[in-house]
């Protein structure tokens, strides 16, 4: 799911947790969970390259 970028959107409540919206065979699913260490690194890189914006940080 995480590697299928066309199939999901992520809303990050950096640095603690995230909400992921994705489409599955049964419909849309919403998942809220804590960030993993590597995901925080990915968020920082996305900000550097202009693919994400951090708010309230």
Rosetta silent file (secondary structure, phi, psi, omega in degrees, C-alpha in Angstrom):
SEQUENCE: XXXXXXXXXXXXXXXXXXXXXXXXXXXXXXXXXXXXXXXXXXXXXXXXXXXXXXXXX
SCORE:     score description
SCORE:     0.000 S_00000001
   1 L     0.000  -49.336 -176.695    0.000    0.000    0.000 S_00000001
   2 L   -63.006  -33.860 -178.432    2.647    2.554    0.976 S_00000001
   3 L   -79.802  -11.317 -179.973    4.620    1.948   -2.208 S_00000001
   4 L   -93.977   84.104 -172.762    1.522    2.432   -4.407 S_00000001
   5 H   -66.306  -24.662  179.241    1.513    6.226   -4.553 S_00000001
   6 H   -77.857  -12.404 -173.239   -1.418    6.394   -6.988 S_00000001
   7 H  -104.398   -2.274 -177.920   -3.584    4.439   -4.566 S_00000001
   8 E  -150.569  160.559  171.851   -3.246    6.484   -1.371 S_00000001
   9 E  -129.019  147.417 -178.025   -2.891    9.916    0.196 S_00000001
  10 E  -124.620  134.933  173.043   -1.208   10.658    3.486 S_00000001
  11 E  -114.436  115.387 -174.516   -1.874   13.411    5.977 S_00000001
  12 E   -96.745  128.454  169.571    1.037   13.683    8.397 S_00000001
  13 E  -100.178   64.296 -175.068    0.658   14.980   11.933 S_00000001
  14 L   -55.411  139.529   -0.184    4.436   15.322   12.066 S_00000001
  15 L   -97.820    9.700 -169.930    6.340   14.134   14.071 S_00000001
  16 L   -90.577  -60.722 -174.961    3.955   11.849   15.935 S_00000001
  17 E  -142.419  178.999 -177.082    1.452   10.135   13.666 S_00000001
  18 E  -142.401  158.903  172.339   -0.192   10.054   10.264 S_00000001
  19 E  -119.107  129.215  179.665   -3.521    9.380    8.633 S_00000001
  20 E  -116.585  129.389  175.094   -3.519    7.381    5.401 S_00000001
  21 E  -108.707  122.418  178.388   -6.497    7.270    3.037 S_00000001
  22 E  -144.544  156.655 -178.450   -6.340    4.476    0.493 S_00000001
  23 E   -96.081  126.595  178.085   -8.575    2.558   -1.850 S_00000001
  24 E  -119.728 -178.331 -179.568   -8.860   -1.175   -1.306 S_00000001
  25 L   -62.226  -26.787 -177.916  -11.014   -3.876   -2.863 S_00000001
  26 L   -96.324    0.987  179.874  -13.744   -3.165   -0.309 S_00000001
  27 E   125.857 -162.884 -179.313  -13.700    0.623   -0.712 S_00000001
  28 E   -80.930  141.734 -179.041  -11.859    3.481    0.898 S_00000001
  29 E  -126.615  142.552  176.359  -10.003    2.844    4.125 S_00000001
  30 E  -118.037  129.132 -179.378   -8.643    5.302    6.682 S_00000001
  31 E  -128.427  130.601  174.663   -5.730    4.286    8.875 S_00000001
  32 E  -117.556  126.588 -179.315   -4.138    6.358   11.626 S_00000001
  33 E  -153.398  168.017  179.228   -0.812    5.212   13.031 S_00000001
  34 E   -72.904  147.964  174.241    2.507    6.424   14.387 S_00000001
  35 L   -67.287  145.285  170.872    5.297    7.418   12.020 S_00000001
  36 L   -93.221  159.986 -177.145    8.164    5.004   11.588 S_00000001
  37 H   -55.175  -46.109 -177.931   11.737    6.334   11.660 S_00000001
  38 H   -67.981  -28.328  178.541   12.250    5.903    7.901 S_00000001
  39 H   -69.470  -36.144  177.756    8.958    7.663    7.137 S_00000001
  40 H   -64.277  -39.740  175.544   10.093   10.772    9.012 S_00000001
  41 H   -61.826  -41.899  178.386   13.227   10.814    6.851 S_00000001
  42 H   -63.491  -36.945  178.244   11.024   10.519    3.730 S_00000001
  43 H   -64.153  -44.397  178.917    8.909   13.468    4.893 S_00000001
  44 H   -60.986  -41.344  179.142   12.009   15.633    5.302 S_00000001
  45 H   -67.752  -37.895  178.232   13.194   14.709    1.796 S_00000001
  46 H   -63.546  -37.823  177.914    9.749   15.417    0.309 S_00000001
  47 H   -65.374  -42.838 -179.778    9.812   18.878    1.892 S_00000001
  48 H   -59.732  -40.952 -176.920   13.269   19.575    0.447 S_00000001
  49 L   -92.216    8.428  174.131   12.114   18.662   -3.076 S_00000001
  50 L    76.812   17.113  178.866    8.809   20.534   -2.800 S_00000001
  51 L   -93.020   -6.522 -179.991    6.531   17.482   -2.801 S_00000001
  52 L  -150.340  155.343  175.723    5.202   18.141    0.709 S_00000001
  53 L  -127.306  137.446  175.949    4.659   21.053    3.037 S_00000001
  54 L   -99.035  135.087  179.424    4.886   20.961    6.810 S_00000001
  55 L  -119.886  141.301  175.897    2.487   23.145    8.748 S_00000001
  56 L    70.865   24.254 -179.336    2.714   24.167   12.385 S_00000001
  57 L  -111.444    0.000    0.000    6.250   22.870   12.848 S_00000001
